């Protein structure tokens, strides 16, 4: 790993806390068992079971997200058990995600978390706590993009650019679940295709005319929705592949500035939709996850596979973040009790 990148160091503790965005980023000891946590009547105490490390967690740790407040515990996704609060909630297994947790307040990469009881959502009964803790941000982002653009249906075509990424895989699953004709574009044929509940055409951008193939597959009409998970490298492809009245969803980019043909944009009545999951509150994110529960419980949606060597304890947080910073396709997860 690049030695110029700030890393985590310090004594093992019960909670990961980032104390600055300079070279003194460190972990502090935090043993909740030796403390008496306080929380309000409308809050609950959660014991974290699993919490994924998202790219935004890494960026926030490195000081690349301006709204991230310091010091704080990072982490946006979680699965957990309610251990404090109303008696009827004790023992409930929950899952969640947030654009606030780990950014503007303490997050999920610790042993415990206090949140509003209104933000609770029972996890799908068909998936494990480990799987539930790794679903949040990608699926919330994918659903929110479709929600803003207009949920696809069986009469429409959806193209997912970057379909092998985590948000891309979630978008492919959701599009297929909703019955749309779904086309996934990946860089090479050997990339992971992910799970989907209906037939999906997978195209490799490295060895074909992607726009031509998309037009061919859509009877020269183009896609009703293009979900562009990569941004600038695929912007022109998305523009050319859109149907009249089509919508392009954007969630990330490499280059901030791209050429933009205004004449074609308004004459073809295109719509561009931007999604920033960091703008979603915990309640916003959990509302989306409640919507997704039936899909996971019916098996139409599937959790990401979790590799055993991508699961880390809190004492291994330094290695976990290093793994998430690298070119890994694995969903990296912290399990505090490991």
N, C-alpha and C positions, 0 to 999 in steps of 0.2 A: 504494500500500500504506500502511496505517496507520503513521505515523511513530513511534508509541509502541511498535511491535513490534520487538524486537531483531533485527538483521540481521547478516549475515556481512560482514566487511571485512578489509583487510590485504593483504599481499603474496601474489602467486600462489605456490602451492606444489604439492607432489606429493600432499598428503594434506589432507583437510579435518578440522580438529580444533576442537571446541567447548571453550573453556577456562573458561567460566562461564555462568551463566544470568542474568546482568545485561546492562547495555548494552555491556560489553566483549567480547561474543561475537566471536570472530575466527578467522581461519585462520592456521596457522603453516606455515612452509616445511618440507617433509619430502621429501628426495630419497633414496629408497631405493637408487638406483644408486651413491650415494657412501658407502653403509654396508654392513657385513657383517651381514645378519640372522642371528640365532640362533634355533634352534627345536629342540625335543626329538625323540627318536627316533620317537615316536608322532605327530608333527606333520608337516604339509606346508606349503610356501610357495606361495601362489597369486598369480598376476598377474590383477588384476581386469579383466574385459572390459566389463561393464556392471553397473550397480546402480541399481535404481529408488529414488525418493524416496517413501516411504509417509507417510500422514497421521501415523502414530506417530513417524516420524523428525522431522517438523516439531514435533510436540508436545514431544518430548524435547528438541529444540534450544531451545524456548521455556521450558523448565523446568516443563512441565505434567505430566510423568511422574515422580513422586517417586523411583522406584527407579533412575532414570538417574544414573549416577555421572559425576563430572567430575574432571579433563578426560578426554575421549575422542573418538575419531573416530566420527561417526554412521554409520548405514546398516545395514539388516537383510537385504536381498536381494542376490543376486549371481549372475553367471556369471563363470567364470574358467578359467584354464589352470594346471595344476600345473607349477611351475618349480623346485621344490626338494622333496627327499624321496626315497623309494625310487625306484630307477632305472626300475622297471616302471610307475611312475605318471607320470613326466615326460611332459608333452605332453597329458595327459588333460584333456578339456574337461568341466567340472563346473558344477553349479548348486546353489543352496542358499538357505536362509532361516533365521531365528532370532529367538527372543525375547530372546536374550542379546547378540548382536552389536549394537553401536551403542547399547546400553543399559547393561549392566554391564561391558562391555569394548569395546575398539576394534572398529569395524565396517567396513563395506564401501565407504564413500565415500572411497576412496584408491586408490593404485596397486597395493598388495599387501596380502595378508592371510595370517595364519598360523592354521590350525585343526587340529584333530585329524584324523588320516587316517581315523578311523572315521566322520567326518562327511562324507566324500566321496560324491557321487552323480553318475555320468556324466549329462550333460544328454541330453534326447531328441535323437536324431540328425536329426529332421525339422524342428527349429526352429533359428533363428539364435541366436548368442550375445546379440545385442541383445534379442531376444524372451525368451530364457531368463532374463535378468537382471531382467525385469519381472514375473515370474509369481508368485514366492514367497508373500508374506504373504496376498494375497487367496485364492489357491487352498488354501493351508494352513489358513486360517481356515474356509473353506467346508467342506473335507473334515472337519476336526476337529469342526465343529458337527454334521454328519450322523453322524459316528462316535459321538459322545456320545449323540445322540438315537436312534440306530439307523438304519443305512443304508437308504434307501428302496428299494423294488422295484417291479416292473411292476404289482403289484396295489394300489399306493398312490397318493395324490394329495399333491403338494407345492406349496405357495404360497411364492413368494419376494417379500417386500415390500422395495421398493427395488432392483428387479432391474436398474436401469440403473447402479448403482454397481459398483465393481470386485469386491467380495466377492459382490454380488448376481449379477453376470454369471457369476462362477465357480460359484456355487451352482446357477444355472439349468443351466449346462453339465453339472455333475456329476449333478444330478437326472435330466436327460434321458439322460445316458450310462447311468445305472443302471436306466433303463426306467420311471421313475415318470411319472404324469400330472402335467405341470408347468405351473403358472400363474404368470406374472410380473406384478407390479404396479409400475407406474411413475407418476410424478406427472402427466405430460402425454403425449399420444400422440406428440409430436415428440421425446421422449427417445430416446437410443440403446437398442436392444434387445439388442445383443450377439450373439454366435454361440451356436448350440446345435445338437446333432446329431439332434434329433427335434422333432416339432411341439410348439410351446409357445404357450399362449394368453397374450396380453399385454393387460392391462387398465390403463386410465388412471384413477387415483384422482380426478382433477379433474372428471370428467364422468359418473360412474356410481356406483351403489350397490355398492360393492366387496364387502361381505359377501353381499348378495343375489346378485351375479353368481358369487361363489365357490360358494355353496350350489347355485345353478342348475347350474354346471359339474360339481359333485360329487354330483348327484342328491340334494341336500339332506342329504348325510351330513357335509359339511365336510371339511377337509383333515387328512390324517394328520400332516403336518408343516407348520408355518409357520416359514419362516426369515425372521426379522425383523431386517433389517440396519440399520434406522433407530432402533428403540427406541420411546420414549414416544409419538411421533405416531401410530404404528401399533399400539400395544399393545392397545387395545380392539378394533380390527379383527381382530387376530390371535386374541384370546380368543374373539370371537364366531364366527370362521370355522373354529375347530378342531373336528374330529370328537370323538366320545366316545373317550377314551383318546389324544387327539392330543397332540403335542409342539410347543412353541414354542421356537425357538432365538433367543437374543439375543446380539448382539456389540457393541452400542453404544447410546447413548441421548442425547437432548438434555436432557430433564428427568430428574432422579434419582428423583423420587417420582411414582408413578402410582396411581390408584385400583385396588383389587384385590378382587374378589369371591371371598372364600374359599369360600363355600357352593357356588357354581358350579364353582369350581376342583376341589374334592374330589369332588363328586357326578358331575361329568363326567370324573373321573379324568385330568385333564390333567397334563402334565409340562412344567416350564420348565427349559431348559438354557442355562447361561451359558458363553460361550467367551471367553477372554482369551488371545490368541496370544502376548502378552508372557510368559506363564507357561511357554511351550514352549521347551525347550532347543534348541540347534542340532541335536543328534541326533534329538530328537522331530520337529522340522520337516522334516529331511532324510528321515526314515523315511516321512513322508507324501508327500514329493515322489517318493520311489522308487515308491510305490504309484501315483502319477499318470503315471509315465513311459510305460507301455503305452498309456494313453489318448491322450497327445500323439503318440506314434509311429504310432498307427493312424489319427490324424486325427479321432477322436471328440471329443477336446478340442482347442481352438485357443488359441494365445497372444493376448494383447491386441495390437491394432494399435498401432504406435508412430509417431506423427507426427514428421516430421523436425525441426520447430521445437520439439519437446519433448525433444530430446537435447542435452545440454550437456557440456562438458569440465570438468575440475576448476577451471580458471581462471575458469569461468563459474558457479561454485557459488552465488554470491550471487544471480544471476538465476534459477538453477535452483530454489533454495528459494523465492524470491519467486513463481515460477510455481506451485510445488506448494502454496503457502499460499493462492493465489487460487482463484476459482471455476472451476477447469479440469476438464474431463472427460478430459483427456489423461493418459496414464501418463508421468510425468516421469522421465527416466533420465539418470544420469551415466555418461559413457564416458571414462575417464581418458586414453586415447590419442588422443582426438578432436583 
